[in-house]
Amino acid sequence: MMQLSYWEIKSWLSNIDFCIVGSGIVGLSCALKLRELYPKAKIIILEKGILPQGASTKNAGFACFGSLSEILEDLKTHSEEEVFKLVKKRADGLKLLRETIGDKQLNFQQLGGYELFLETDQKLFDACVEKKEYINKLLKSIFKDDVFSLKDNIFNFKNLTGDYIFNQFEGQIDTGAMMDALLKLVQSKGIKILNAVLVEDIIEANNSIRIKTNHFEFSASKLYVATNGFASQLLKEDVKPARAQVVITKPITNLNVKGTFHLDKGYFYFRNVNNRILLGGGRHLDFKGETTTQLGETATVQNALEKLLSTTILPNYTYEIEHRWSGIMGVGNQKQAIVKQVSSNVFCGVRLGGMGVAVGSLIGKELAELTL
Protein backbone atom coordinates (compact mmCIF):
# COMPACT_ATOMS: atom_id res chain seq x y z
CA MET A 1 0.00 0.00 0.00
CA MET A 2 1.13 3.52 -0.80
CA GLN A 3 1.96 5.76 2.16
CA LEU A 4 -0.17 8.88 1.77
CA SER A 5 0.42 12.21 3.46
CA TYR A 6 -2.17 14.03 5.53
CA TRP A 7 -2.50 16.55 2.68
CA GLU A 8 -3.12 13.90 0.05
CA ILE A 9 -5.78 12.19 2.15
CA LYS A 10 -7.45 15.50 3.00
CA SER A 11 -7.50 16.89 -0.56
CA TRP A 12 -8.20 13.80 -2.64
CA LEU A 13 -9.62 10.99 -0.52
CA SER A 14 -11.79 12.50 2.22
CA ASN A 15 -15.51 13.29 2.27
CA ILE A 16 -16.13 11.77 -1.17
CA ASP A 17 -19.77 11.95 -2.19
CA PHE A 18 -19.51 10.06 -5.48
CA CYS A 19 -16.76 7.72 -6.72
CA ILE A 20 -16.86 6.51 -10.32
CA VAL A 21 -14.79 3.54 -11.51
CA GLY A 22 -13.73 3.97 -15.12
CA SER A 23 -12.91 7.14 -17.08
CA GLY A 24 -14.41 6.09 -20.41
CA ILE A 25 -17.44 7.64 -22.10
CA VAL A 26 -19.87 6.25 -19.50
CA GLY A 27 -17.82 7.24 -16.46
CA LEU A 28 -17.12 10.77 -17.68
CA SER A 29 -20.74 11.30 -18.78
CA CYS A 30 -21.93 10.05 -15.39
CA ALA A 31 -19.61 12.54 -13.66
CA LEU A 32 -20.90 15.44 -15.76
CA LYS A 33 -24.53 14.60 -14.96
CA LEU A 34 -23.76 14.17 -11.24
CA ARG A 35 -22.11 17.60 -11.22
CA GLU A 36 -25.24 19.06 -12.85
CA LEU A 37 -27.50 17.37 -10.27
CA TYR A 38 -25.23 18.03 -7.26
CA PRO A 39 -23.18 21.22 -7.90
CA LYS A 40 -21.36 21.08 -4.53
CA ALA A 41 -20.66 17.33 -4.38
CA LYS A 42 -17.11 15.97 -4.17
CA ILE A 43 -16.69 13.64 -7.15
CA ILE A 44 -13.70 11.44 -7.93
CA ILE A 45 -13.03 9.12 -10.87
CA LEU A 46 -10.65 6.14 -10.62
CA GLU A 47 -9.02 4.85 -13.80
CA LYS A 48 -6.77 1.78 -13.83
CA GLY A 49 -4.91 2.86 -16.97
CA ILE A 50 -2.62 5.80 -17.62
CA LEU A 51 -5.17 6.52 -20.36
CA PRO A 52 -8.75 5.13 -20.31
CA GLN A 53 -8.16 1.37 -20.46
CA GLY A 54 -11.38 0.07 -22.05
CA ALA A 55 -12.71 0.69 -25.54
CA SER A 56 -13.36 4.44 -25.31
CA THR A 57 -9.97 5.45 -26.76
CA LYS A 58 -9.46 2.25 -28.76
CA ASN A 59 -12.66 2.00 -30.84
CA ALA A 60 -12.98 2.65 -34.57
CA GLY A 61 -14.90 5.92 -34.17
CA PHE A 62 -18.14 4.78 -35.82
CA ALA A 63 -21.15 7.01 -35.12
CA CYS A 64 -23.51 4.16 -35.99
CA PHE A 65 -26.60 2.39 -34.69
CA GLY A 66 -26.52 -0.98 -36.45
CA SER A 67 -26.28 -2.25 -40.02
CA LEU A 68 -29.32 -3.80 -41.73
CA SER A 69 -28.10 -7.38 -41.21
CA GLU A 70 -27.30 -6.64 -37.52
CA ILE A 71 -30.81 -5.28 -36.95
CA LEU A 72 -32.34 -8.33 -38.66
CA GLU A 73 -30.13 -10.60 -36.54
CA ASP A 74 -31.29 -8.81 -33.37
CA LEU A 75 -34.91 -9.42 -34.37
CA LYS A 76 -34.24 -13.17 -34.01
CA THR A 77 -33.65 -12.80 -30.25
CA HIS A 78 -35.46 -9.53 -29.44
CA SER A 79 -39.00 -8.30 -30.06
CA GLU A 80 -39.73 -5.62 -32.66
CA GLU A 81 -40.35 -3.14 -29.84
CA GLU A 82 -37.05 -4.02 -28.14
CA VAL A 83 -35.08 -3.54 -31.38
CA PHE A 84 -36.85 -0.22 -32.03
CA LYS A 85 -35.89 0.95 -28.52
CA LEU A 86 -32.27 -0.19 -29.02
CA VAL A 87 -31.90 1.80 -32.24
CA LYS A 88 -33.66 4.84 -30.74
CA LYS A 89 -31.36 4.80 -27.72
CA ARG A 90 -28.32 4.72 -30.01
CA ALA A 91 -29.66 7.61 -32.08
CA ASP A 92 -30.50 9.60 -28.92
CA GLY A 93 -27.08 8.81 -27.44
CA LEU A 94 -25.26 10.07 -30.54
CA LYS A 95 -27.36 13.25 -30.44
CA LEU A 96 -26.41 13.80 -26.79
CA LEU A 97 -22.71 13.20 -27.50
CA ARG A 98 -22.76 15.71 -30.36
CA GLU A 99 -24.58 18.28 -28.23
CA THR A 100 -22.17 17.77 -25.29
CA ILE A 101 -18.93 18.13 -27.26
CA GLY A 102 -19.87 19.71 -30.59
CA ASP A 103 -19.39 18.35 -34.10
CA LYS A 104 -16.27 20.42 -34.73
CA GLN A 105 -14.41 19.04 -31.70
CA LEU A 106 -15.62 15.51 -32.50
CA ASN A 107 -14.56 15.96 -36.14
CA PHE A 108 -17.97 14.47 -36.88
CA GLN A 109 -18.56 13.67 -40.55
CA GLN A 110 -21.78 12.17 -41.83
CA LEU A 111 -20.35 10.40 -44.87
CA GLY A 112 -22.85 7.55 -44.64
CA GLY A 113 -22.37 3.89 -43.82
CA TYR A 114 -22.17 0.96 -46.22
CA GLU A 115 -22.86 -2.71 -45.61
CA LEU A 116 -20.89 -4.99 -47.91
CA PHE A 117 -21.57 -8.64 -48.70
CA LEU A 118 -18.97 -11.13 -49.91
CA GLU A 119 -19.88 -13.30 -52.90
CA THR A 120 -20.27 -16.21 -50.47
CA ASP A 121 -22.96 -14.21 -48.60
CA GLN A 122 -25.42 -13.88 -51.49
CA LYS A 123 -28.25 -15.42 -49.44
CA LEU A 124 -27.71 -12.93 -46.60
CA PHE A 125 -27.65 -10.04 -49.09
CA ASP A 126 -30.90 -11.23 -50.70
CA ALA A 127 -32.55 -11.57 -47.27
CA CYS A 128 -31.49 -8.01 -46.36
CA VAL A 129 -32.80 -6.58 -49.63
CA GLU A 130 -36.10 -8.40 -49.07
CA LYS A 131 -36.47 -6.92 -45.54
CA LYS A 132 -35.11 -3.44 -46.33
CA GLU A 133 -38.48 -1.70 -46.64
CA TYR A 134 -39.81 -3.44 -43.54
CA ILE A 135 -36.89 -2.10 -41.45
CA ASN A 136 -37.17 1.36 -43.05
CA LYS A 137 -40.82 1.44 -41.98
CA LEU A 138 -39.92 0.25 -38.46
CA LEU A 139 -37.35 3.05 -38.01
CA LYS A 140 -39.19 5.83 -39.87
CA SER A 141 -40.45 7.59 -36.73
CA ILE A 142 -36.87 7.85 -35.39
CA PHE A 143 -35.15 9.23 -38.51
CA LYS A 144 -38.14 10.75 -40.41
CA ASP A 145 -36.84 9.22 -43.65
CA ASP A 146 -35.78 5.89 -45.13
CA VAL A 147 -32.54 4.73 -43.51
CA PHE A 148 -31.41 2.01 -45.92
CA SER A 149 -31.09 2.07 -49.71
CA LEU A 150 -29.07 0.26 -52.40
CA LYS A 151 -25.91 1.68 -53.98
CA ASP A 152 -23.54 0.50 -56.70
CA ASN A 153 -20.03 -0.75 -55.91
CA ILE A 154 -18.61 2.78 -56.31
CA PHE A 155 -15.39 2.04 -54.39
CA ASN A 156 -14.46 -0.97 -56.56
CA PHE A 157 -14.07 -3.40 -53.68
CA LYS A 158 -13.50 -6.99 -54.86
CA ASN A 159 -15.23 -10.33 -54.24
CA LEU A 160 -18.57 -8.72 -53.34
CA THR A 161 -22.15 -9.50 -54.39
CA GLY A 162 -22.38 -6.23 -56.31
CA ASP A 163 -24.48 -3.60 -54.60
CA TYR A 164 -23.97 -2.10 -51.14
CA ILE A 165 -26.71 -1.37 -48.64
CA PHE A 166 -26.30 2.32 -47.81
CA ASN A 167 -27.25 4.02 -44.52
CA GLN A 168 -27.49 7.76 -45.06
CA PHE A 169 -27.48 8.62 -41.33
CA GLU A 170 -24.24 6.95 -40.30
CA GLY A 171 -21.18 9.04 -39.46
CA GLN A 172 -17.66 8.91 -38.07
CA ILE A 173 -15.76 10.75 -35.35
CA ASP A 174 -12.23 11.23 -34.06
CA THR A 175 -12.18 8.98 -30.97
CA GLY A 176 -9.11 10.62 -29.44
CA ALA A 177 -10.54 14.12 -29.87
CA MET A 178 -13.82 12.96 -28.30
CA MET A 179 -12.14 11.63 -25.17
CA ASP A 180 -9.76 14.58 -24.89
CA ALA A 181 -12.72 16.97 -24.98
CA LEU A 182 -14.71 14.91 -22.45
CA LEU A 183 -11.74 14.72 -20.05
CA LYS A 184 -11.16 18.48 -20.26
CA LEU A 185 -14.86 19.17 -19.71
CA VAL A 186 -14.98 16.92 -16.63
CA GLN A 187 -11.85 18.44 -15.10
CA SER A 188 -13.17 21.96 -15.74
CA LYS A 189 -16.09 21.07 -13.43
CA GLY A 190 -13.75 20.40 -10.49
CA ILE A 191 -13.97 16.62 -10.79
CA LYS A 192 -10.74 14.79 -9.93
CA ILE A 193 -9.45 11.87 -12.01
CA LEU A 194 -6.84 9.52 -10.50
CA ASN A 195 -5.07 7.38 -13.11
CA ALA A 196 -3.22 4.08 -12.65
CA VAL A 197 -5.52 3.17 -9.73
CA LEU A 198 -7.01 -0.33 -9.89
CA VAL A 199 -10.06 -1.05 -7.75
CA GLU A 200 -9.55 -4.48 -6.19
CA ASP A 201 -12.54 -4.74 -3.88
CA ILE A 202 -15.63 -2.86 -2.74
CA ILE A 203 -17.07 -3.41 0.74
CA GLU A 204 -20.51 -2.22 1.83
CA ALA A 205 -20.70 -0.24 5.07
CA ASN A 206 -23.79 1.28 6.71
CA ASN A 207 -24.12 4.51 4.78
CA SER A 208 -21.06 4.31 2.57
CA ILE A 209 -18.87 2.04 0.50
CA ARG A 210 -15.27 1.09 1.32
CA ILE A 211 -13.07 1.03 -1.78
CA LYS A 212 -9.84 -0.96 -1.77
CA THR A 213 -7.35 -0.17 -4.56
CA ASN A 214 -3.86 -1.33 -5.45
CA HIS A 215 -2.48 1.83 -3.78
CA PHE A 216 -4.82 2.87 -0.95
CA GLU A 217 -8.22 2.46 0.71
CA PHE A 218 -10.89 5.11 1.23
CA SER A 219 -14.66 5.54 1.58
CA ALA A 220 -17.34 7.20 -0.54
CA SER A 221 -21.06 7.70 -0.05
CA LYS A 222 -21.93 6.20 -3.48
CA LEU A 223 -19.99 4.13 -6.01
CA TYR A 224 -20.66 3.89 -9.76
CA VAL A 225 -19.11 1.06 -11.80
CA ALA A 226 -18.59 2.17 -15.42
CA THR A 227 -15.98 -0.33 -16.55
CA ASN A 228 -18.10 -2.12 -19.21
CA GLY A 229 -16.04 -5.12 -20.42
CA PHE A 230 -14.10 -5.27 -17.14
CA ALA A 231 -17.27 -5.18 -14.98
CA SER A 232 -17.15 -8.88 -14.06
CA GLN A 233 -14.04 -8.14 -11.98
CA LEU A 234 -16.26 -6.19 -9.55
CA LEU A 235 -19.86 -7.27 -10.21
CA LYS A 236 -21.91 -10.41 -10.74
CA GLU A 237 -23.85 -9.20 -13.79
CA ASP A 238 -24.48 -10.67 -17.25
CA VAL A 239 -21.58 -8.95 -18.97
CA LYS A 240 -18.58 -10.62 -20.58
CA PRO A 241 -15.45 -9.07 -22.06
CA ALA A 242 -15.13 -9.10 -25.85
CA ARG A 243 -11.80 -8.14 -27.36
CA ALA A 244 -11.74 -6.26 -30.66
CA GLN A 245 -8.52 -6.20 -32.68
CA VAL A 246 -7.76 -3.28 -34.98
CA VAL A 247 -5.16 -2.37 -37.63
CA ILE A 248 -4.52 0.91 -39.45
CA THR A 249 -2.47 1.51 -42.58
CA LYS A 250 0.06 4.21 -43.30
CA PRO A 251 -1.33 7.07 -45.45
CA ILE A 252 -2.29 5.79 -48.92
CA THR A 253 -1.81 7.90 -52.06
CA ASN A 254 -5.04 8.78 -53.90
CA LEU A 255 -7.27 6.80 -51.53
CA ASN A 256 -10.87 7.37 -52.65
CA VAL A 257 -12.63 5.31 -49.95
CA LYS A 258 -14.87 7.52 -47.79
CA GLY A 259 -17.38 6.36 -45.19
CA THR A 260 -17.91 3.65 -42.62
CA PHE A 261 -18.22 0.05 -43.79
CA HIS A 262 -19.66 -3.13 -42.27
CA LEU A 263 -19.03 -6.70 -43.40
CA ASP A 264 -20.11 -10.15 -42.20
CA LYS A 265 -23.03 -8.98 -39.99
CA GLY A 266 -20.84 -6.23 -38.54
CA TYR A 267 -18.14 -8.56 -37.24
CA PHE A 268 -15.71 -6.79 -39.60
CA TYR A 269 -15.74 -3.00 -39.99
CA PHE A 270 -13.52 -0.40 -41.62
CA ARG A 271 -13.39 3.32 -42.44
CA ASN A 272 -11.22 6.03 -43.93
CA VAL A 273 -9.25 8.29 -41.59
CA ASN A 274 -6.55 10.78 -42.71
CA ASN A 275 -5.95 8.94 -46.03
CA ARG A 276 -5.63 5.65 -44.18
CA ILE A 277 -7.85 2.60 -43.80
CA LEU A 278 -8.69 1.51 -40.25
CA LEU A 279 -9.98 -2.07 -40.10
CA GLY A 280 -11.17 -4.03 -37.07
CA GLY A 281 -13.15 -7.04 -35.94
CA GLY A 282 -12.91 -10.77 -36.46
CA ARG A 283 -13.75 -11.93 -32.94
CA HIS A 284 -16.36 -14.30 -34.41
CA LEU A 285 -13.45 -16.36 -35.76
CA ASP A 286 -12.58 -17.32 -32.16
CA PHE A 287 -15.34 -16.28 -29.74
CA LYS A 288 -13.79 -18.23 -26.87
CA GLY A 289 -10.30 -16.79 -27.33
CA GLU A 290 -11.60 -13.23 -27.73
CA THR A 291 -13.69 -13.44 -24.53
CA THR A 292 -10.83 -11.95 -22.55
CA THR A 293 -9.77 -8.81 -20.69
CA GLN A 294 -6.20 -9.21 -21.98
CA LEU A 295 -5.15 -6.66 -24.58
CA GLY A 296 -3.18 -8.08 -27.49
CA GLU A 297 -3.36 -9.58 -30.98
CA THR A 298 -3.68 -13.14 -32.29
CA ALA A 299 -2.51 -14.67 -35.55
CA THR A 300 -6.02 -15.97 -36.36
CA VAL A 301 -7.64 -12.54 -36.33
CA GLN A 302 -4.66 -10.57 -37.67
CA ASN A 303 -4.30 -12.90 -40.66
CA ALA A 304 -8.00 -12.52 -41.43
CA LEU A 305 -7.75 -8.71 -41.25
CA GLU A 306 -4.73 -8.67 -43.54
CA LYS A 307 -6.41 -11.02 -46.04
CA LEU A 308 -9.50 -8.81 -46.12
CA LEU A 309 -7.35 -5.75 -46.81
CA SER A 310 -5.41 -7.36 -49.63
CA THR A 311 -8.21 -9.26 -51.40
CA THR A 312 -11.32 -7.12 -50.88
CA ILE A 313 -10.72 -3.60 -49.53
CA LEU A 314 -7.39 -2.48 -51.05
CA PRO A 315 -6.53 -4.90 -53.89
CA ASN A 316 -5.72 -1.98 -56.21
CA TYR A 317 -3.56 -0.02 -53.75
CA THR A 318 -0.03 -0.27 -52.39
CA TYR A 319 -0.19 -0.01 -48.59
CA GLU A 320 1.53 -0.90 -45.31
CA ILE A 321 0.05 -1.54 -41.87
CA GLU A 322 1.45 1.00 -39.40
CA HIS A 323 -0.28 0.24 -36.07
CA ARG A 324 -2.10 -2.68 -34.43
CA TRP A 325 -4.05 -2.56 -31.18
CA SER A 326 -7.04 -4.02 -29.33
CA GLY A 327 -9.82 -2.83 -27.05
CA ILE A 328 -12.19 -4.56 -24.64
CA MET A 329 -15.95 -4.27 -25.13
CA GLY A 330 -18.72 -5.55 -22.85
CA VAL A 331 -21.35 -7.94 -24.24
CA GLY A 332 -24.01 -10.30 -22.88
CA ASN A 333 -27.08 -12.36 -23.73
CA GLN A 334 -29.10 -9.21 -24.37
CA LYS A 335 -28.16 -6.06 -26.31
CA GLN A 336 -29.78 -3.76 -23.75
CA ALA A 337 -27.22 -2.09 -21.46
CA ILE A 338 -27.35 -2.84 -17.73
CA VAL A 339 -28.08 0.36 -15.81
CA LYS A 340 -29.15 -0.50 -12.28
CA GLN A 341 -28.71 -0.14 -8.56
CA VAL A 342 -26.64 -3.12 -7.46
CA SER A 343 -26.89 -2.53 -3.69
CA SER A 344 -27.78 0.32 -1.35
CA ASN A 345 -24.69 2.36 -2.30
CA VAL A 346 -23.45 0.77 -5.54
CA PHE A 347 -24.71 1.42 -9.09
CA CYS A 348 -23.56 0.23 -12.52
CA GLY A 349 -23.79 1.19 -16.18
CA VAL A 350 -22.22 -1.61 -18.22
CA ARG A 351 -22.70 -4.00 -21.20
CA LEU A 352 -22.68 -1.51 -24.06
CA GLY A 353 -22.58 -4.29 -26.66
CA GLY A 354 -20.01 -2.70 -28.96
CA MET A 355 -22.07 0.49 -29.24
CA GLY A 356 -20.16 2.63 -26.71
CA VAL A 357 -19.80 5.67 -28.95
CA ALA A 358 -23.53 5.63 -29.67
CA VAL A 359 -24.95 4.91 -26.21
CA GLY A 360 -22.14 5.78 -23.78
CA SER A 361 -23.23 9.38 -23.10
CA LEU A 362 -26.82 8.36 -22.49
CA ILE A 363 -25.89 5.39 -20.26
CA GLY A 364 -23.66 7.68 -18.17
CA LYS A 365 -26.52 10.16 -17.78
CA GLU A 366 -28.97 7.40 -16.80
CA LEU A 367 -26.43 5.99 -14.34
CA ALA A 368 -26.11 9.34 -12.56
CA GLU A 369 -29.88 9.73 -12.46
CA LEU A 370 -30.27 6.49 -10.49
CA THR A 371 -29.41 8.49 -7.38
CA LEU A 372 -32.62 10.44 -7.87
Summary of the structure (lengths in Angstrom):
residues: 372
radius of gyration: 21.2
end to end distance: 35.1
largest distance: 68.1
contacts: 1269
relative contact order: 0.20
helix: 36%
strand: 27%
